[in-house]
Each structure stands twice: as C-alpha cells, then as structure tokens.
Amino acid sequence: MNAQDNLAKWENTTKLPKYLKDQLTELSKDSSWVEDAFSQDINFGTAGMRGRLEPGTNRINLFTVGRVTEGLALLIEENGEEAKKRGVAISFDSRYHSRDFAQHAAQILSKHGIHVYLFDDLRPTPELSFAVRHLHTFAGINITASHNAKQYNGYKVYGEDGAQMAPDNADRLFSYAQKVEDIFSVETAPVEQLRADGTLQLIGEDVDEAYLAHLKEVTVDPEMVKANADKLKIIYTPLHGTGKMLYDRAFRQGGFDNVIPVPSQSIIDPEFPTTIKPNPEYRDVFEPGFKLANKVDANVIIATDPDADRMGAAVRKNNGDFQVLTGNQIATLMAYYLLVHMKENGTLSSDYELVTSVVSSALPFKIADDFGIKTKHVLTGFKYIGEEVDRMNKEKDGKFLMGFEESYGYLFKPFARDKDAMQGALMFAEVASYYASKGMTVFDGLQEIWQKYGVAYEITKAVEMPGIGGQKKMAELMSKLRKEHLTEINGTKVVKIQDFETQETIEDGKKTPLTGFPKSNVLKYFLDDETWVALRPSGTEPVIKAYVGVNKKDIETAEKAAQEYQEVLAKLLK
C-alpha cells in the first residue's frame, strides 16, 4: 500500500481521536510529509521505536503503539500460559501521551489474558528494568523518548532479564506486529473490567521501596560519605522528568542531605520549557542550575534526563566557571574512585571487570590495566553490558565493577539491567565527597587523573539524515565505506579497521576474524596518532553517529584535535 492509500485509510477511519484528526488535516497539506509519514512503517529495532508524535504509520501514535503491543501479546501467547501469568510491567515518562500509550498497551495485553503491572505514575526507566526482574515478568514496556525533544515519544521493550529485548525476540515481535492488517482493529478491554478481574494491577510505592533498598548498595564507603557530605552542596535537576519521583529519597538514604533541586526544572512538564532538547550532554540544560549554584555557592550540578537513565554533571573549575563533563569523563572519575577505594581497603582483586562499549573512552581501560583488573568491550547498547554480567555470573570468571557508555549511561549494581541515572547520581555524589575529603574539587580530581594517565578526549556527533530517503542514504554510505576503505583521516594514517558487520579486522592489508561480538553495522578506525574513529547508524533515529577519541598531552590540544576530526567526518558523511 502506497503513501496515498495509507493516508486515505487514516482519513476515512472513525477511530482517530480529535487531536490526531486535527493534526492529520493540517499536516497532510504537505505532500513531502505525507510521503514520509505513510510510505513505510516506523522502524522497530532492539532498542524499540522512537518518532515524532504525529499521525501516520512512520510515526508514534496510539495506533502504531497498539500494533507493536499486539505483536508483543502474540509473542507472549507463543510462549504459553506461564508467560501470560508472569505478564508485563509497564512504565511511562513525562512526555505528551505517555500515560495514554501505557494504558492503551495495558488494555491490549490484558485483552489477551496477559497479566499487566502498570505503574500508577511516571517512573525512571531503570526502575522499570528493576521491576521486570523484581516481579519476574516475561517482559516490560517503557513509554519514553529519553532525551529527545518534546515532539517525540517512543516505545522500548524489555526481556525477562530486565535488559532491552534480545534481537531474536524483538524480531519475532515485529514480525507479528507487521501481520496486523488493520492498524485500527487491535482490540482492547475496558480498564474497569480488567481491574475487577485482577488482570490489570497497579504498582508504585511497593516497587519504589524495593528499588530504593537496592540503591543503598551503590554507596561503597558510607562512613566517608557521612564524614564529608556536609562539605558539599549539590544542585540537582530532573529536567522536567521522572528523576523527580525518587531523587530526594535516594540522595537522603545515601547520606546526602544538601541536595538542592532546580525549581524551574523540577516541574513535570512535557514541553521541557527550559531547554530545546532535555539532554544532559548539552550545556544549555544546566543554565538554571548554574544560576542556582552561584546563588547558594554549590560546586556540583547533577542532571538526569527525562526518563532518568542518563546522568550528566557540571563541576566548578578553579576560575569559578562551570565545566560540563562528558559521559566519558564522568565514567573515568567514577572508575578511578572505585579502584582507589578498593586498593586502599584491600578488596581489590584481579577478577574485577570493567565493561564498556566499543565507542567509549579508552582512558578507563588504561586505568583498569594499571590497577590490574580485567576489561571488556561490547557493542553499543546496555543490553550487551547486561549480557556480560550474566556471562560472568554463569561462568563465575569475574566480578562486575561497573559498566558505562559514552552516552551518559552507567551501572554499578546489576539489580537493574539498563543504564541507571539514579545509581550514577549517587556514585558521582560519592566521588565529590571523596575529593572533598582531600580538600579537592571534582575538577581537581580530573586534572590529577590526566596528569597520571594522559588526556583522553572524545566527541560524539549525530549526523542527521531525515526523511524517507534517510535510511537508504545511511545504508549507501556504509556500503561505500566498506568497499572503499579509508586509508587516512584528516591526513593521519589509518592503521587498523574493525568492521563489526562483516566481523573482520583489516590491518596491513590483511583480514582476520573479529570475534566475540554479534554482527552490528559499525566501523571503527584506529589511526597512528592513537586516535580512534567510529561510525554507527542509529537503530531508532535517522542519524549516523560519528565518534572520535584522541589522546594528547593537554586538554586544549585534545579538544582542538577532536573537533578537527569531527569536521572532516561531517564532510565525509554529507
């Protein structure tokens, strides 16, 4: 069915809510929008789906959510009555229609006789991951678009391990969803009926208490925190999102009483009025925090994105200005602190393992090697970090120290199996307490690490390729790069290429197998000045992500070099 036929079907149905019908009337005046919104189905990958909140088969709306949920219901039915009884946990964030989509999904699943645990209000993504494990459900659904702008929403599906659903089940789910011939025919059951027969169960404070109890485990030196936390004032912002639900209790039970929320950003608001994009990697989201920090004389600002899986931070420099840290710098500080603490307390052993993605900083690995512990690279996606935790537990050949991704995701205690900004916030506050105990700031601590191990600096940029032709253009670019191997980037020689799709390493003109990774559309280049570059098309957004990591003698040189490499990549990907 082509775009015009699909459009006609949407125009003629009586099922559209008024807001969607009004949107459709206005947006369909643009033929290019019609082509993009109706000529294909929205992409569903292992990270779920994400898109603009608009009518259309290539958008996020009540009906695309319904179709995918029907696919999940059929997948669960395929697994039998026990799977149906175990059921699905569902959470949602502060975005427009998140609550509606969550309830709609619950009504579809329950119509199939599948037990549903629906959170009574918005909750952090990591708590949903925890809830799946805590309640032993077959799956989980999280309605969120994470750090995207207000025009977006999304749908993530989790497996029984609490990690985002594995590719085989995700593929089967989507296959079932595509068999739904009439997107408007997916059946639901009335909420009142489902509540009466016990199929739909509300959860909230009961799971909060269990999750908060586990968060206590994140703090590794409570006595040090108790002795030094009062030296700190921490500014916290939930960026209008779910972090607000638990942050106060989490910080207080961790020993941090001097945590001051940013009032304007503590309002639950799907407009995200204080920032264009509520992403803690951007400096502008910290502006209200800077003003508050200067007013109350605080040196640390912690921000969690709207679904509280990503945590960012800004720290005061010696000149009084604030530095917004990268995800890699935050991870470096936390890894170093954990290793120093264990070494000083005699608990460090060589079987601890640090896990990160192939596009994250190399510096934490250099530190890990210095302390004599193991390291492991995995593909991008926190489910792969979860898989490594499971492997270690099963084979009993390692202890999990921490996992991180450059995109501001961290995990220390695997009671959740997704990145957990609540854990990250507590650990970063402990790091700040540690440096306060030494009469230092966090920024001083970072300089100390750089002096000892050298300066690593990384930049990640998303090269957008929107529109109906975006996916095709990304595929063509990656295909071309595989056929015509880059021999130099910005005048610097490429000495090795890792191709995670063909699972080959190319070095000195020779190809050898690249083992230990599932296939993934990623190319990573190693240059002879210790720079690395990686290219990865996103599975949920029309972008190619370009990663650059450099190693230089000082931060100024490193920042300049990384920016120059990114400018070259931007031209290459046009």
N, C-alpha and C positions, 0 to 999 in steps of 0.2 A: 504494500500500500504506500503510495507516494505522499508527499507533504500535504498537498491539497486535499486528497481523500481523507487523511487523518484529521486535518483541520475541520472538514465538513462534519466528520463524526463528532468532534468535540462541540461544534456549533449547534448540532441538532439534538444532543443529549439533554435530558431534563435533570440530570444528576449534578450539574455544576452548582456549587454554592455561588451566591451573588457576587462575592469578591472576585472569584475566578472568572465568572462570566463577564464581569465588567473589564477585568484585565484582558481577557481574550478579545473583546470587542475593540479595545484600544490598540493593543499590540499587533493584532492581525492586519492592521493597515500597512504594516511594513513587510514587504514580500521577503526580504532577506531574513527577518526574524522568523517568519513562518517556515522558511526552509530549514533554519537551524533548529527550531523548536519541535518540528513534526516529521522530519525526514528520517530520523533514527531514534532508537531507544536510548535512554540515558545509560552511560557505561556503568557496569557493576563489576568491581574488582574485589580483591581480597580485603581492601580497606572499605568496602561498601560503595556507596554512591554519594555524590555531592553535586549540587547545581543551584541554579537560580530559582527562587520561589515564584514560579510562573506556571501558567497552563502549558501543556504540551507533553509529548512522550519523552522528550530530551530535557526535561525539567524536573524539579522536585515539587510535588503537589500531592494532594490526598490520594490521587489515583495511581501515580507511579509508586508511592509508598504502599498502597494497597496491593498492587500487583506483586511486588517483591515479597511482601509479607505472606501472600498466598503461596508463593514459591517456597518460603521457609516452612509454612504449615505442611505442604506436601512432602518436603524433605523429612520433617519430623514424623509424619504418618508412615513414611517408608521405613522408619526405624522402630516402629511398633508401639504398643501400649505403654511400655515403661517410659519411653521417650516422651510420650504425651503427658504422662503423670508428672514426670520431672519438670517439664514445662519450660517457660521462657521468662527471664527477668527483663523488664523494660524501664529505661530511664530517659530523661529528656533535659535539654538545656533551656536557656532563657530567650531563644530566638522566636520570631514570629511563627506561629502554628506548631511549634514543637510539642506542646501539650496535646493539641488536636491529633497530630500524627501518631503520638504514642498511644492515645486512647483508641484510635482507629485500628492500629496494629493489634492492640489487645483484643478488640472486638472480633477481628478476623480470625486470630488464632483460637480464641475461645469458642467461636462458631464450630471449629473443627474438634472441639472437646479437648483442647490443649490447655493445661493449667498455665495461668499467667500471673506473675508477680509484678504489679505495676507500682512504681514509686508514687507516693502521694503528692510529690512536688519535685521541682528540679533538683538534680544531684550531680556531683562531679563524675566524669567518665570513669576514673579509677574505682569509684565506689560501685559502679555497675559491674566492672570486671571482678571486683571482690564479691559482689552479690551472687554472681554466677557460680563462683567456687563455694561460697558460704552456704548457698541454698541447694547446691548440687543440681542446678538446672541443666537441661540439654543445650540451651543456647541463651543468648542475650541480645537485646536490641538497644541501641543508643541513638536517639534522635538529636543530632548535633552537626554543625558545620565548623566546629572547633574555633579556629582563629580567623575564619573568613569574614568578609564584610557583611553588613546587615541584610543584603539582598539574597543571601544564600542560606540553605539549610542542607542537611544530609542525613544519612541512614547508615549506621555501622552495625554489623552482625558479629557476635562473639560466639566462639565454640565453648564446649563444656569445660575447657581448661582455663577459661577466663581471658584468653587471648583472642584477637580478631580471628574470625573463622578461617580454617585452613583452606588452601586453594581447591582441594578436591570437593569438599562440601560446598564451598562458595560457588563453584562451577555448577554443581548439581542444583543448587538453589536457583541460580539464574536460569538454568535450563528449564526448570519447572515454571518459573515466572514468565518466560517467553512463550509458554504454551497457553497462557491465559489469552484467549482470542478476543474477548471483550473486556477492556480495562475497566469498564463501568459496571461489570456484572459480579465483581467479587463480593461475596456475601458476608454480612456481619450479624452479630446478635446484640440485642439491647443490653446496655450496661446493667440496668436494674435486674434483669433476669440472670445475668452472669454472676452478679454479686450474690443474688439469692441462692443460687445452686452451688456457690463456692468455687466456680471455675476461675473467676477473676478475684485476685486477692491483693489488697493494697498493702504496701510495705513502706517503711520510713524510719522512724526512730529506732525500731528493733535492729535494723541493719546498720544504722548510724552508730549505735553503741558498739556493735561488734567490730565495725571498721575502725572506729576511734581507738578501741582497745588494742588493735594490731598496730596502729600508728605509733603507740608508745614504744614499740620495738625499734623504731627508726633511730632514736637517740642512742648514741653509743657511749657517751660519757655524761650521764645526768649530774654527777657531782660537779664536774667542771662547769656545766651549764648553770647549775644552781649558784655557783660562786661568782659567775661573771655576767649572767644575763641582764642584771640590773645596770650594767655599764652601757647597755645598748638601748637605742630607740629604733624600732623597726617600723617603717611605713609599709602598709600592705594595701594592694588594690586587686579586687577580683575582676576588674574590667567589665563591670555590669553583669557578671555571670555567676556560675554555680559555686565558685570558691567561697562566696559569702555564706553558704549554708553551714560550713563546718570550720572555717578558719579559726574563729575565736576559741572554740573548744580545743581544737588541735594544738594551737600555739600554747594555750594556757596549761594543758596537761603535759606539754613538753617542757614547761618551765619558763616560758617567755610571756611575761605579763605586760611588757612595754611595747605592745604592738598596736599601732595607731592606724585605723582604716582611712582611706581617702574618701571623704563623704560623697563627692560628686560621682565617683566610680563605684560606690557601694550600693547604688540604686539599681535594682534589677530592671534592665531596660533593653529591649530588642533593637532599639535604634542605635545603641552604642554611641551616644551623643558626644562623648569627649574625644573620640578618635575615629578616623576614617575606617581603619581596619584594626580590630582589637587583638593585635599580635604582639606579645612581649619582646619580640626582637626589634621592634621599631621604637625609636627614641620618643616620638610624639606621644605615645601612650603613657609615658612617665611624667609628662609636663605637670599635671596636677600634683603628682607625688613630689616632684622637685620643690614646688612652692610650699607644700606642707612640711617637707623635710627641712627646708631652710627656716621655716617659722618655728619649728619645735626643736631644731638642732639635732636632727637624725642623720646618720651616716649610711644607712642601708635601706633600700627600697626593694620590695619583693612584689612581683606581679604574676598572677595566674591568668591564663586565657579563659574565655567564657565557659568552656567545659572542664576547666581545671585539670587538663592533662599536661599542659606545657607551663613551665615556670621560668620567668626571666628575672633579672635583677640589675640594679644600678647601685654603684658604690661611690662614695665621695673620694676624690683624689686629694693629693696634698695641697693643691692650689684652691681647694674649696669647691671646684666644679664636680659634677657627677659624670661617671663613666658608665654607660650601658654595656654590660658584659655580653659576650656571645655565649651561646649554649656550650660551645667547646671550652671556653674559659671557666664557666661555672663548673662544668664536669671536672676540669683539671684541678680546680681548687678543692672540690669535694673528694676526689680520688686521693689526692696528696694528703689531705687531712686524715682520711680513714687509715691510710697506710702508716703515717707517722704515729697516729694514736695506737694502732696495733703493735707497732715495733716498740714503742715506749712502754707498753703494758705487757709485753712478752706473749702476745696472742697471734703474732704474725707467723704464718706458715706458707710454704711454697705451693700448697694446693689451692690457695685462693685464686679466683679468676676474675678478671675484668673483661666485660663484653661490650662491644660497640659495633656500629655499622661501618661498612667499607667506605662511607663518605664522611666519617667523623674524624676529628683531630688525631694526629699521630702522637701528640705530646703525652697524653695519659698513658699510652703504651710504653713510652720511653721511661716514664716514672715507674710504672709497674715493673719493667725489666730491672730497674735499679734496685727495687725492693725485693726482687726475686720471686715475683708471683707470675701466674700464667695469664695469657691474653688470648682473646678470641674475636675474630672479625665475623660478622654475619651480614646478611643483606639488610637493606633499609626496611623498616617495619618492626615494631616492637614484638610482634608475634615470634620473630626469629630469635629475639633475646629470650623470650619465654620458652621456646623450644630448647635452647641451650641450657636453661635452668633445669628443665625436665630431663634432658640427657644426663647432666651431671648427677641429678638425684637418682636416676635409674642405674647408671654405671658406677656411681659412687667414686668418681675420679676427680672431684673438685668441689670447692665451696664458692658460692656466689658472693663476690664482694659488692659489685654494682654493675648496672647496665646503663648505657646512655646513648642518645642520638644527638647529633649536632643541632637538630631542630627543637632544642629546649625540652627534651624528654629524658627523665631519669627514673631509675628504680633501684631500691636498696633491699627491701624485704619483699619477696615474691608472693605475698598473700594476695596481691593484685598482679595481673599479668599484662598490664598496659602501662604506658608511662604515667607517672603519678606526681602531679604538681604538689599535692599535699605532702608527700614524702620529700620531694625536692625542697619545698619551702622550709620544712623542719630541719633538714640537713644543712641547708645554706645558713639558716639562723645559728645552728651549732658551730659551723665554720666561723661565722662572725664572732661568736662568743670565744672561740679558741684564740683568734687573733687578738681580741680584746684582753684576754688573759696575759698576753705577751706585750701589751701596750702598743699593739699594731692595729692598723685598719685592714680590711679585706684587700684593698688595693695594694697596701704594702706587701701583703702575703703573695699576691700575684707577681709583683716585681721580684720577690725573693725566689719564687719558683723559676721565673725566666732567667735570673742570674745563674741559677744552678744547672738548668737543663737546656737553656736556649729559648728563643722566642719562636713560637709557632702561632701563625695567624691564618684564619680561614674566612672566606666569604662564600655564601651561597646566594645565588640569584635565580629567580624563576623567569625564564624567557617565555612570554605568553604567546600562544598560537591559537587564538579563539576562533569560533565559527565552525561551520560544518566541515571545512577543509583542514581544521587544525590537527586532528588525529592523523590524517593522511600525510600532512606535511612533516609531522614528527617522525612517522614511520619511514618516510623517504630520506630524511636527514640521517637517521641512524643507520639505514641501509647503506647510504653513500659512504659514511664514515667506516663501515666495516669493509667495504670494497676498496676504498682508497685510504689506507692507513695514514694517519698524521705522523710525520717524521720530525716535526718541530712545532712548538707553540711559542709565539712571541720571541722567536729567534733562539729558543732553548731546545736542545735535542731531546726527543722522546727516546728513552732507553728501554722502556717496557710497557706493554699494553695488556691489561686484563679485560677479557670480554666475557661477561657473565651470562650472555645469551648463548654463544657458541661453546662456552666453557673451555676457553683456550687462553693460554698466556703466550704472548708473542715477544720474544727477546732475541736480539742479534739475528733477526730473520728466521728464527726457528720457532715452531709452535709446540707447546707442551700442554698436557691436560691441566685445566684449572679445577681442582677437586674440592669437595667439601661444601659446595653451595648449590642450591636449587637454581634452575635457569631463571635469569632475570635480565631485562633489557637495560643493561648498564655497561658503560665503557669507562675504564679507569686508566689514566695515563700517568706514568712516572717519568719525571724529567731529570736531567743530570745535574740540576742545581738543588736537588732534594724537594722540589715542588711536585705536588700531585694534582691532577685534574680529573674530574669525573663528570659524566653526562648521564642523566636518568630521566626519561619521560615519566611524568606523573601518571598514576593509575586512576586518579579521581578528578584531575583538573587538566585543562588543555594547555599544559606548560611542559617545557623541558627544563629540568633543574640542572644548573651548572655549578659545580663545586670546585673551589680552589683552596689548596692548603700550601703555605710556604713556610720555610724555616730560615730565619735571618738573625743577624746579630742584635738588632734592636727593633722595637715595635714600630717606629716610624718607617724604617726601611721595609719591614714586613707588610705593613698596611699599604704602602705605595706599590710594592711588587704584586700583591694580591689583586689590587684594583686594576693594575695594568693587564694582568692575565684575564680578568673578567671582561675587560673591554675588548680584548682580542676574541674571546669566546662569543661575546654578543654579536660581533661581526660575522663570525663563522656560522652562527646559527640563524642568521637572517634568511 
